[in-house]
Amino acid sequence: MPDRRENSSSDPKLSARYLWALIQARQAGIAFNNQVIDQAVHYLRNALQRTLSSSTQKSDEQAAILLHALTIPKTMQSQVVNQTDFSIANRLYRNRNRLSDRAKSYTALALVNMKRLDMADQVLSLLPSLQDRVDLETVAISSLAKQGINRTHQKQVIEEQIRLLLSHQSSPSFWINQDIIVTALANYFGRNQFANEDYSLRILVNGEVLTDDLEQENSLFEIEVPNEKWIKSSVHQELSCQVEFQLQGYGSYAYLVTLSGFSDQFLNQSSKPTKDLSSIKKNYYYPELTYHGKPIGVKSTANLKNLHLGQHTEVRIQIPVDLMTSLGRDINGFIIDDFLPAGAVMVDNSLKGDFIHSEVLAGYVRFYFPSRQKSQKRTGRFSIHYQLAGYLPGSYKILPTIIHPLGYQNFSPTRTFTNQPIIAEDELVILDSSTSLVSIDSTDSVARELELLNKREKFVLGKRYFNDSKYSLAFPLLSQLRDQYPHYNTAEIARMLMWIYTDITYRKQQNLTTDDLTNSQQLVEVFEALRESQPSLFVPLERVQIIANAYRQIEEFERSVLVHQATINASFKRDIKVSGDIADRQQFEDSIRFASDLWLAYPDTPVTTNTYFGITQMLANQASSSPTESVSLRLQALNRLETFRTLYPMDPLADDAALSQVNLLLDLEDYDNVSLVAQQSTKIFAGSQFLSSFQYMNSLAAFYQNNFQQAIESATLIADGNSENKNLAQYILGQIFHARNQPEKAIQWYQKIESVYSDAQESIEYFQQKKLSIPEVTIKQPKAPKILDVTYRNIDRVQIEIYQVDLMKLFLRQNSLGQMNQIRLAGVEPQLKIEIQLDHSKPYIDHKQQFELDLPQIGAYLIICRGDQANSSSSQFTSGLLLVTPLEIAVQTVDDRLRVYLKDTVTGQYQPRVHLKAIGSDSRQFISGQTDMRGVFLIDGLIGQPTVIAKLNVDNSKVVAYAFYRGKERIGSVQKRDSNKKQVGKPQTTNYRMNLNRSQESIQQSNIQKFEKLRRSKEQGIQMQYAY
């Protein structure tokens, strides 16, 4: 059946079987609450609607099972077919070809219940033969349907089905479906066992025919014997009747008799009342206790036997709802009469309950209830309660409470009056004035024996006493509660008991000492219980010291030390707050000095050591925001970090301290010590999460010192690993080989991180591009050989044409030397023409080849060069004037950025740290800077055609060499110039320490937050979970 509890899960198909069984039981004469069937029908209809929302074979089978249960006639005379049920049956009938065998059998049986025999017969005709069927449930259901149709051509099939069911009595499937199988068997034998004989049944009551001609077609029927048929005995005043059955023909019958009635006589009051769920409960309880003249809010549950004169008692009555409804459903309402003891009077305005009306009559109170009244608390019982006050000493009989229908005086008493046993004392004793009146006020002492108090009263009173610091009154109540009810308000009771145990005034009053072993054991027990249940509770220091002494008294010395350590930590946390107050007054140095002095004053604990490390991170963080004092603050932080690592080498934060130390040394550009500390940390902290960071720092320091071999060795370890610095290490390796002019190895490393760093991808493109160039301006001494330097990369051959020109006229006509590659000297023969095959044995690098030109006189010569590869259709074109310089500038343009590569043409090496100035033809100011370790200078913000000039003191002497470059293409725009004013002069660089800085920032922020939280905490005492 459907479970009425919330969130319960019921099986609709199983509920359908139960409903079928209940209907059969009621038709067999078994009496029970009819609401059960109504509720089941309601539940199954809802389940059927949910099932019909989908259309699968499984849902169709469940729908057929539920539909059959809903179409079973609820009474013998029920013949009305629900139109909704038939529409569902018609839907299943239409889909009969796709139904499972079980669904077909249930659909057919449902159609039989609806008297749609032809439709049922058509559905049954689709079932396979018995030889192909092994499901006994399907056989039994189809047999019931065929028996319901009762056609001649089906009798043989029905008999075969019955024999099949009987032959499987020993099989598990028979007993799994025994309810359905037995129904099919019983229905078959009930219809056919005496089918050859006609018989009828006559029923007589006291010799008079009550009913006649009950034929076998009506195998089940219900007959009620009228009241007037009952005969009253003159001797014992008993009612009786005689029922006689007369069977005509050959057959058998069975019957079930149900007797019901009531009595207007009281039950035997001498017998002890029994506790029954259907009985009325009536109790006299002690009045509610008060505290400072106000009720404590907890009702007493102790039964009162003796009532003092003038004292109040609370009467509580509980009447089961089923007790009222058992009187009948056609009654308009109920009346409950409750009798008052003769020596007591009801207290005014004390009457409350679930009733709709009440009357205080002479000696009793009458309550009125409607027929469908529900309990306000929905407990299944009506409640009535009021107060009585004793006014006349004596012993008084307690009469039972009675219940009867509204207007019962107009009906026969034997049908309308009921009386139930009462659960209460037999009499109430009211004591005279000579006996002292018992007070209910518990302000200064408990007004009642502890045995009469329930756990709620003990708890509320104990808490009131505790809140008012009346520990001597609270302790007995709370300790007894903890012993009797260990799981009741465990945390709150343990907290109050621990406070009482550790209260110095209470300990003096009770003469408790630290040598009291029992007291110490009890204190430890409540402390540990409270630590488990309320770990976030803070306990004052002086109380924790008493707890630590208690542990020592019971010889748990290790736990005692831990509790004392927690006391030290709590005291330190309290004192460190002064540092926070000083910092709030913008006195950073004084706050750090105070915190450091406090650290020196306290013994080492995890809290104090973590605080000292937090101080170092505060100094390092302050250095970043104080440019003028950054060096001084970093040195202070370094000194304290060295102290921390010396004093606490095994501390969990030691590797954090080492990482912070190396980062500070990098900030100070002390690369020698960076390498030293990083190498030491690599060995000391081999298992640290920062191991790869230490290795990377060592490589980075060597890189900054131009110690490329050591940098390669250290960076390779990181590049081959899986740390967060792996990509940066690969990047450094690519740059090292780039700076050493080993492009093949540089490309190998750049390719690993080209998707991460655009600079790596641009460097690869730079090495792989074709290049052919001659100096734009070459200056030679008149006596010097006329040598033309041709620089090329990935070029196989070159053709040179030389024209003598007037340089001044050429400059005036072109307005710039930047357009020389567009000059066309039509009709002019070159003075010199040379075609040369170039050496291409080493790709990716620049090659230089010199050609001595046979020029007849001094002057300016326009030189045009064309070069190409044998396997490529594209060619390179360049031009220039004959000029001289030991330096060469190569430029790579990436969008609006210039990548300037400066290299010594004599040595072939890239030139780092060379000063450069750049300007665009539409720019308004120069951009200055110097090349990096690779000889690269990145320029952003130029507008127009770029011109770059480099200046270098040759061999650190006064000799100054210049390099000149004029761009061939325009870059940037005027609009970008205005929007990027703030960015001009700030070339982009790679942050090799971004991961290190991120780790350092994480360490700093984490420990600074802990330090700030510690010195600004509002905690008072020790939190329970950190007591040990």
VOSE-913098 format. One line per 4 residues: their letters; for each residue z, x negated, y of C-alpha. Coordinates in steps of 0.2 Angstrom, whole numbers. Each point is the difference from the previous one (the first is absolute). Example, Ala and Ser with C-alpha at 12.3 -4.5 7.8 and 13.67 -1.06 7.14 Angstrom:
AS) 39 -62 -22; -3 -6 17
This chain:
MPDR) 0 0 0; -2 -6 18; 14 -11 6; 8 7 16
RENS) 6 -17 5; -9 -9 14; -13 -13 -4; 1 5 -19
SSDP) -15 -1 -11; -4 14 -12; -14 1 -13; -10 16 3
KLSA) -6 1 -18; 17 -1 -7; 6 13 12; -13 12 -6
RYLW) 6 -2 -17; 18 4 5; -6 15 10; -9 7 -16
ALIQ) 16 -3 -10; 11 9 13; -12 15 1; 0 2 -19
ARQA) 19 -2 0; 2 14 13; -11 11 -10; 10 -3 -15
GIAF) 16 7 9; 8 -17 5; 8 3 17; 0 -13 14
NNQV) -2 -2 18; -17 7 5; -2 -11 15; -4 -14 -12
IDQA) -16 8 -5; -4 4 18; 3 -18 6; -11 -7 -15
VHYL) -14 12 4; 1 -6 19; 0 -18 -5; -15 2 -12
RNAL) -11 9 12; 3 -14 13; -4 -13 -14; -16 10 -5
QRTL) -6 0 18; 2 -19 1; -9 -2 -17; -15 10 6
SSST) -2 -12 15; -10 -12 -12; -13 4 -13; 1 -11 -14
QKSD) 2 3 -19; 18 -5 1; 4 11 14; -9 15 -8
EQAA) 11 -2 -16; 16 0 11; -7 15 9; -3 9 -16
ILLH) 17 -3 -7; 9 6 17; -11 15 1; 4 5 -18
ALTI) 19 -1 4; -3 11 16; -9 13 -9; 13 3 -14
PKTM) 6 18 3; 18 -1 7; 6 16 -8; -6 10 -15
QSQV) -8 13 12; -8 -12 12; -19 2 0; -4 -4 18
VNQT) -13 -14 2; 2 -11 15; -17 -1 9; 3 -18 5
DFSI) 3 -5 -18; -16 8 -6; -10 -9 13; 7 -16 -7
ANRL) -3 5 -18; -18 5 5; -3 -17 8; 6 -8 -16
YRNR) -11 12 -10; -15 -6 10; 4 -18 -4; 4 3 -18
NRLS) -13 -12 -7; 8 -15 9; 18 5 -5; 9 -10 -13
DRAK) 5 9 -16; 18 3 6; -6 7 16; -12 12 -9
SYTA) 14 6 -11; 13 3 15; -14 8 10; -4 12 -14
LALV) 18 4 -3; 2 4 19; -15 11 -1; 8 9 -14
NMKR) 16 3 10; -12 7 14; -8 12 -13; -17 -9 2
LDMA) -3 -1 -19; -19 -2 1; 1 -15 12; 14 -8 -11
DQVL) -10 2 -15; -15 -9 8; 11 -14 5; 7 -2 -18
SLLP) -17 0 -7; -2 -17 8; 14 -8 -9; -5 -12 -15
SLQD) 4 4 -18; 17 -3 -8; -7 -15 -9; -4 -9 16
RVDL) 16 5 9; 17 -10 -2; 9 6 15; 13 13 -7
ETVA) 4 6 18; -18 5 2; 0 8 -17; 16 10 4
ISSL) -6 6 17; -17 5 -6; 8 9 -15; 11 10 12
AKQG) -15 5 10; -10 5 -15; 15 11 -6; 0 8 17
INRT) -18 4 -1; 3 7 -18; -18 2 -5; -6 1 -18
HQKQ) -11 -15 0; 14 -11 5; 12 4 -13; -6 -13 -12
VIEE) 1 -14 13; 17 6 5; 6 -2 -18; -8 -17 -1
QIRL) 9 -5 16; 17 6 -6; -2 -10 -17; -5 -15 10
LLSH) 16 1 11; 11 3 -15; -8 -15 -9; 6 -12 14
QSSP) 18 4 0; 5 -17 -5; -11 -9 14; 7 -6 16
SFWI) -12 11 10; 6 16 -8; 18 -4 7; -6 -6 17
NQDI) -9 18 2; 12 10 -11; 4 12 14; -19 5 2
IVTA) -3 -1 -19; 15 11 -5; -6 13 13; -17 0 -8
LANY) 7 2 -17; 13 13 5; -13 10 9; -11 0 -16
FGRN) 13 4 -13; 8 13 12; -17 9 2; -6 -1 -18
QFAN) 14 -1 -12; 2 19 -2; -17 5 7; -4 10 -16
EDYS) 15 12 3; 4 12 14; 18 0 6; 10 6 14
LRIL) 18 -2 7; 12 13 6; 16 -4 10; 15 11 0
VNGE) 16 -1 11; 15 10 -6; -12 9 -12; -11 6 14
VLTD) -18 -7 1; -2 -12 15; -19 -5 -4; -12 4 -13
DLEQ) -17 -6 -7; 1 -18 5; -15 -7 -10; -4 -17 -5
ENSL) -12 -4 14; 15 -1 12; 9 -14 -9; 12 -3 15
FEIE) 8 13 10; 17 3 10; 11 15 0; 15 4 11
VPNE) 14 11 -6; 5 12 14; 18 1 6; 2 17 -6
KWIK) -2 -5 -18; 16 -10 0; 15 9 -7; 18 -3 6
SSVH) 14 -2 -13; 15 11 3; 12 -13 -8; -5 -17 8
QELS) -11 7 14; -15 -10 -7; -18 3 2; -12 0 -15
CQVE) -16 6 -7; -10 -1 -17; -18 -6 0; -10 4 -16
FQLQ) -18 -6 -5; -11 10 -11; -16 -8 -7; -14 10 -7
GYGS) -13 -10 -10; 0 -18 -6; 5 -12 12; 15 -10 8
YAYL) 8 -1 17; 13 -10 10; 11 4 15; 10 -8 14
VTLS) 15 9 8; 6 -4 18; 16 7 6; 6 -1 18
GFSD) 14 8 10; 15 -3 11; 19 4 2; 11 6 14
QFLN) 15 -8 -8; 8 -17 5; -1 -14 -12; 16 -6 -8
QSSK) 8 -10 14; 12 -8 -12; -14 -10 -8; -4 -16 9
PTKD) -15 1 11; -15 -10 -6; -12 -9 11; -16 9 -1
LSSI) -16 -2 10; -1 19 1; 18 3 6; 7 2 18
KKNY) 10 -16 6; 15 3 11; 11 -14 5; 15 -3 12
YYPE) -1 -17 8; 11 -10 12; -4 2 18; -11 -13 8
LTYH) 9 -15 7; 1 -5 18; 0 -16 10; 7 0 18
GKPI) 0 19 -2; -19 2 -4; -7 4 -18; -6 -16 -9
GVKS) -16 10 -5; 3 -1 -19; 5 15 -11; 14 -2 -13
TANL) -4 2 -18; 18 1 -6; 6 17 -7; 15 7 10
KNLH) 14 8 -11; 13 1 13; -2 6 17; 13 -3 14
LGQH) 5 14 11; -12 -1 15; -11 -12 -9; -19 2 -1
TEVR) -10 -1 -16; -19 1 -2; -8 12 -12; -17 -3 -7
IQIP) -10 12 -10; -16 -4 -9; -11 14 -8; -15 -5 -11
VDLM) -16 8 6; -5 4 -18; 16 10 -1; -6 12 13
TSLG) -18 1 -5; 6 4 -18; 6 17 6; -18 6 3
RDIN) -15 -3 11; -1 18 6; 17 0 9; 0 0 19
GFII) 15 -13 2; 17 -6 -6; 18 1 4; 13 -13 -3
DDFL) 18 4 1; 13 -14 2; 18 4 -1; 13 -9 11
PAGA) 17 -5 -7; 13 12 6; 11 -14 9; -15 -7 10
VMVD) -11 5 14; -17 -5 5; -2 -12 15; -10 8 14
NSLK) -18 -7 2; 1 -10 -16; -12 10 -10; -17 -8 -4
GDFI) -13 2 -13; -17 6 -6; 4 18 2; -8 11 13
HSEV) 15 11 4; 19 0 -4; 14 12 1; 19 -5 0
LAGY) 8 15 -9; 17 3 -6; 4 -14 -12; -17 -6 -3
VRFY) -16 -5 9; -17 8 -4; -16 -10 2; -18 7 0
FPSR) -16 -8 -6; -18 6 0; -9 1 -17; -11 -15 4
QKSQ) 13 -11 9; -2 -19 -2; 13 -13 1; 0 -9 17
KRTG) 1 -17 -9; -11 5 -14; 12 -5 -13; -2 15 -11
RFSI) 17 6 5; 6 11 14; 15 -7 10; 15 8 9
HYQL) 14 -9 7; 15 5 12; 18 -5 3; 16 8 -5
AGYL) 17 -2 8; 16 3 -9; 12 13 8; 11 6 -13
PGSY) 9 -11 -13; -3 4 -18; -11 -1 -15; -16 10 0
KILP) -13 5 -12; -17 -6 3; -12 15 -4; -18 -4 -5
TIIH) -15 2 11; -12 14 -5; -18 3 3; -10 17 -2
PLGY) -16 7 7; -1 9 17; 5 18 -1; 7 -2 -18
QNFS) 12 15 2; -15 11 -2; -6 -7 -16; 7 0 -18
PTRT) 14 -14 -1; -7 -5 -17; -16 -5 8; 4 -7 17
FTNQ) 17 -9 0; 3 -18 -5; 14 -12 0; 0 -19 -3
PIIA) 14 -12 -4; 8 -9 14; 2 -19 1; 17 -1 9
EDEL) 19 -1 -2; 8 16 -7; 12 1 15; 4 -7 17
VILD) 18 -5 5; 5 1 18; 15 -11 4; 13 6 12
SSTS) 6 -8 16; 13 -10 -8; -13 -11 -7; -7 -13 13
LVSI) -17 4 6; -13 -13 -5; -10 -7 15; -19 -2 -1
DSTD) 0 -13 14; -3 -17 -6; 0 -10 16; 15 -10 -4
SVAR) 1 1 -19; -10 8 -14; 6 19 0; -4 2 -19
ELEL) 3 -10 -16; -15 -11 -3; -3 8 -17; -4 16 9
LNKR) -13 -8 11; -18 -1 -6; -11 -16 3; -8 7 16
EKFV) 18 4 8; 6 -17 -5; -15 -9 8; 0 10 16
LGKR) 18 -2 3; 0 -18 -5; -14 -3 12; 9 9 14
YFND) 15 -11 -3; -10 -15 0; -9 4 16; 17 2 8
SKYS) 6 -17 -7; 13 10 -11; -3 -12 -15; 16 3 -9
LAFP) -6 19 -2; -18 -4 -3; 3 -13 -13; 7 11 -14
LLSQ) -14 13 2; -14 -13 0; 7 -11 -14; 2 16 -11
LRDQ) -17 6 4; -8 -17 -5; 10 0 -16; -4 18 -5
YPHY) -18 1 7; -7 -17 0; -18 7 5; 6 11 14
NTAE) -4 -7 17; 2 -17 -7; -6 -10 15; 10 10 13
IARM) 16 0 -10; -2 -19 -4; -3 -4 19; 16 10 5
LMWI) 10 -8 -14; -6 -18 4; 5 3 19; 17 6 -6
YTDI) 3 -15 -11; -5 -12 13; 9 8 15; 14 -12 5
TYRK) 12 14 7; -2 9 -17; 3 -15 -10; 16 -4 10
QQNL) 6 18 -2; -3 0 -19; 7 -18 -2; -17 -6 -7
TTDD) -3 -19 -1; -14 -11 -6; 10 -4 -16; -1 18 -5
LTNS) -12 -1 -15; -2 19 -3; -4 3 18; -12 -15 1
QQLV) -9 7 -16; -2 17 8; -6 -7 16; -13 -10 -8
EVFE) -6 15 -11; -2 11 16; -9 -14 9; -12 -3 -13
ALRE) -4 18 -2; -2 2 19; -12 -16 0; -11 9 -13
SQPS) -1 17 8; 0 -5 19; -7 -18 1; -4 2 19
LFVP) 18 4 5; 8 -13 11; 18 -5 -3; 11 -8 13
LERV) 4 -19 -3; 19 3 -2; -3 12 -14; -12 -11 -9
QIIA) 13 -14 0; 12 12 -9; -13 3 -12; -4 -18 -3
NAYR) 19 -3 -3; 0 14 -13; -14 -8 -9; 10 -16 0
QIEE) 16 9 -6; -10 7 -15; -6 -18 -3; -19 3 4
FERS) -1 -16 10; -19 -1 2; -1 18 6; 14 -4 12
VLVH) -9 -15 7; -16 11 3; 10 13 9; 8 -13 11
QATI) -17 -7 3; -6 17 6; 15 0 12; -6 -16 7
NASF) -18 6 2; 6 16 8; 11 -10 13; -15 -11 4
KRDI) -11 15 3; 13 7 12; 1 -17 10; -18 -3 0
KVSG) -3 16 11; 7 -10 15; -16 -11 -2; -11 16 2
DIAD) 10 5 16; -3 -17 8; -18 1 -4; -1 17 8
RQQF) 5 -9 16; -15 -11 -1; 10 -15 -5; -10 -6 -14
EDSI) 6 -18 -2; 19 6 1; -3 13 -13; -8 -13 -12
RFAS) 15 -12 4; 13 14 -4; -9 4 -16; -1 -18 -5
DLWL) 19 -3 4; 4 16 -10; -10 -7 -15; 10 -16 1
AYPD) 17 10 0; -4 10 -16; -1 -6 -18; -17 1 -8
TPVT) -5 17 -7; -18 7 -2; 3 10 17; 5 -16 10
TNTY) -14 -11 -7; -13 13 3; 6 2 17; -2 -18 4
FGIT) -18 0 -7; -3 15 12; 6 -10 14; -14 -13 -3
QMLA) -13 13 -1; 7 7 17; -3 -17 8; -17 -2 -8
NQAS) -5 17 6; 7 -3 18; -10 -16 1; -17 10 -2
SSPT) 5 11 15; 7 -14 11; -14 -13 4; 11 -10 11
ESVS) 13 -2 -13; -10 1 -15; 1 -19 -5; 19 0 2
LRLQ) 3 16 -9; -11 -5 -14; 9 -16 -2; 17 9 0
ALNR) -7 12 -14; -6 -16 -10; 17 -8 1; 8 16 -6
LETF) -12 3 -14; 3 -18 -6; 19 4 0; -3 16 -9
RTLY) -10 -9 -14; 12 -14 -1; 15 11 -2; -8 14 -10
PMDP) -13 -9 -11; 1 13 -14; 0 15 12; -13 13 -4
LADD) -6 -2 18; -2 -19 -1; -19 1 -3; -1 12 15
AALS) 9 -13 10; -12 -14 -6; -15 11 5; 7 4 17
QVNL) 3 -19 2; -17 -5 -4; -8 14 12; 11 -7 14
LLDL) -6 -17 -3; -18 6 1; 4 8 16; 6 -17 7
EDYD) -15 -9 -8; 11 -11 -9; -12 -2 -14; 8 -15 -9
NVSL) 16 10 -2; -10 15 -5; -7 -10 -15; 17 -7 -4
VAQQ) 9 17 -1; -14 9 -8; -2 -13 -14; 19 0 -3
STKI) 0 19 0; -14 1 -13; 11 -10 -12; 17 9 4
FAGS) -7 17 1; -12 -1 -15; 4 18 -5; 0 8 18
QFLS) -12 13 6; -4 -12 14; -6 -15 -11; -18 3 5
SFQY) 5 1 18; 8 -17 -1; -15 -8 -8; -11 8 13
MNSL) 11 -7 14; -2 -17 -7; -19 2 -1; 0 7 18
AAFY) 10 -15 7; -12 -13 -8; -14 10 7; 7 -1 18
QNNF) 3 -18 -2; -18 -4 -6; 7 -5 -17; -14 9 -9
QQAI) 2 -8 -17; 18 6 -1; -5 17 7; -13 2 -13
ESAT) 13 -4 -14; 13 13 7; -13 13 4; -8 0 -17
LIAD) 16 5 -8; 1 15 11; -19 4 -1; 0 1 -19
GNSE) 16 11 0; 3 18 4; 12 -1 15; -3 9 17
NKNL) -5 -17 7; -15 -2 -12; -13 5 11; 6 -11 15
AQYI) 1 -15 -12; -18 3 -5; -4 1 18; 8 -16 5
LGQI) -9 -9 -15; -16 6 7; 4 -6 17; 6 -17 -6
FHAR) -17 -3 -9; -9 7 15; 9 -12 11; -4 -15 -12
NQPE) -18 5 1; -1 5 -19; -9 17 2; -3 3 -19
KAIQ) 19 0 -3; 3 9 16; -12 14 -5; 8 0 -18
WYQK) 17 5 8; -7 11 14; -9 11 -12; 17 4 -8
IESV) 6 8 16; -16 5 10; 5 18 -2; 17 -3 7
YSDA) -4 -12 15; -15 3 10; 1 -18 6; -3 -6 -19
QESI) -15 11 -1; -7 -6 16; 3 -18 -5; -10 3 -16
EYFQ) -14 7 10; 0 -15 12; -2 -12 -15; -14 10 -8
QKKL) -10 3 15; -16 -10 4; 1 -12 15; -12 -11 10
SIPE) 4 -7 16; -3 -14 12; 11 -3 16; -4 12 14
VTIK) 3 -15 12; -1 -18 -6; 4 -14 13; -6 -17 -4
QPKA) 1 -16 10; -18 -6 5; 1 -15 -11; 7 9 -15
PKIL) -11 5 -14; -8 17 1; 9 7 -15; -1 19 -4
DVTY) 15 6 -11; -5 15 -11; 14 9 -8; -3 12 -14
RNID) 8 10 -14; -9 7 -15; -17 -5 8; -14 -9 -10
RVQI) -12 -6 13; -2 0 19; -15 -1 12; 3 -8 17
EIYQ) -11 3 16; 4 -10 16; -6 5 17; 3 -9 16
VDLM) 6 11 14; 7 0 18; 18 4 -3; 4 6 18
KLFL) -15 12 0; 4 6 -17; 18 4 6; -6 9 16
RQNS) -12 10 -10; 12 5 -14; 15 2 11; 10 -7 -15
LGQM) -2 -12 -14; 5 13 -12; -18 7 -2; -8 -16 -6
NQIR) -4 7 -17; -11 13 8; -11 -12 10; -19 1 -5
LAGV) -11 -14 6; -16 8 -2; -15 -12 0; 11 -15 0
EPQL) -1 -13 -14; 16 -7 -7; 2 -18 5; 7 -4 -17
KIEI) 0 10 -16; 10 -4 -16; 2 8 -17; 15 -6 -11
QLDH) 7 4 -17; 19 1 1; 13 -5 -13; 8 16 -7
SKPY) 11 -8 -14; 16 7 7; 0 18 5; 13 9 11
IDHK) 3 -15 11; -9 -6 16; -12 -14 -2; -6 -11 14
QQFE) -16 -10 1; -6 -11 14; -18 -2 5; -5 -13 13
LDLP) -13 7 11; -14 -10 7; 0 7 18; -10 -10 13
QIGA) 12 2 15; 16 6 6; 2 19 4; 5 17 -7
YLII) -8 5 -16; 0 18 -7; 3 -2 -18; -5 14 -12
CRGD) 5 0 -18; -4 12 -14; 8 -1 -18; -1 10 -16
QANS) 4 -1 -18; -12 -1 -14; 6 16 -9; 2 10 16
SSSQ) -12 9 11; 11 -1 15; 0 -15 12; 12 -7 13
FTSG) -5 -3 18; 9 -11 13; -3 -9 16; 8 -12 12
LLLV) 0 -14 12; 2 -18 -4; 19 -3 4; 14 -10 -7
TPLE) 18 4 -6; 12 -6 -14; 6 17 -3; -8 16 -7
IAVQ) 4 18 3; -4 13 -13; 2 18 4; 1 15 -12
TVDD) -1 17 8; 9 15 -8; -2 16 10; 8 -5 17
RLRV) 9 -15 -6; -5 -18 1; 5 -12 -14; -2 -17 7
YLKD) -1 -15 -12; 2 -17 8; -5 -15 -10; -2 -19 3
TVTG) -19 -3 -4; 4 -18 -4; 14 3 -12; -5 17 -6
QYQP) 18 6 1; 6 16 9; 10 -3 16; 17 8 1
RVHL) 10 2 16; -14 -2 12; 1 8 16; -14 13 4
KAIG) -6 11 14; -11 15 -2; -9 12 11; -13 14 -1
SDSR) -14 2 12; 8 17 5; 18 -6 -1; 12 -2 14
QFIS) 12 -13 -7; 1 -14 -12; 8 1 -17; 9 -16 -5
GQTD) 8 -7 -16; -1 -12 -13; -8 -1 -18; 11 2 -15
MRGV) 3 -12 -15; -18 5 -6; -8 -4 17; -2 19 3
FLID) 3 9 16; -1 20 0; -6 7 17; 1 19 4
GLIG) -4 8 16; -16 -9 6; -13 11 9; -18 -6 0
QPTV) -7 -16 -6; 14 -12 -5; 1 -18 6; 13 -11 -8
IAKL) 5 -17 7; 12 -12 -10; 9 -15 6; 7 -14 -10
NVDN) 8 -17 4; -8 -11 -12; 12 -9 -11; 14 5 12
SKVV) -8 -11 14; -6 4 17; -17 2 -6; -5 19 1
AYAF) -13 7 -12; -7 17 3; -8 13 -11; -12 14 7
YRGK) -5 16 -7; -9 14 7; -2 16 -10; -16 8 -4
ERIG) 6 18 -2; 10 11 11; 17 6 -6; 12 13 6
SVQK) -2 12 15; 6 4 17; 10 15 -6; 9 -10 -13
RDSN) 4 -14 13; 9 13 10; 9 8 -15; 5 -17 -7
KKQV) 7 -9 15; 17 -2 -8; -8 -8 -16; -11 -13 9
GKPQ) 6 -17 -3; 10 4 -16; -11 -5 -15; 5 7 -17
TTNY) 9 -11 -12; 6 2 -18; 18 3 -2; 4 -11 -15
RMNL) 18 6 0; -2 19 0; 8 2 -17; 14 -12 4
NRSQ) 3 8 16; 0 17 -9; 13 -6 -13; 10 -8 14
ESIQ) 0 16 10; 5 10 -15; 15 -12 -3; 5 0 18
QSNI) -1 19 3; 9 4 -17; 14 -12 4; 1 4 19
QKFE) 1 19 -5; 14 -4 -12; 9 -10 13; -2 13 14
KLRR) 5 14 -12; 16 -10 -5; 6 -4 18; -4 17 6
SKEQ) 7 10 -14; 12 14 3; 7 -1 -18; 19 0 -1
GIQM) 7 -8 -16; -9 -3 -17; -13 11 -8; 6 4 -17
QYAY) -16 -6 -9; 3 -18 7; 18 -1 -3; -4 -11 -15
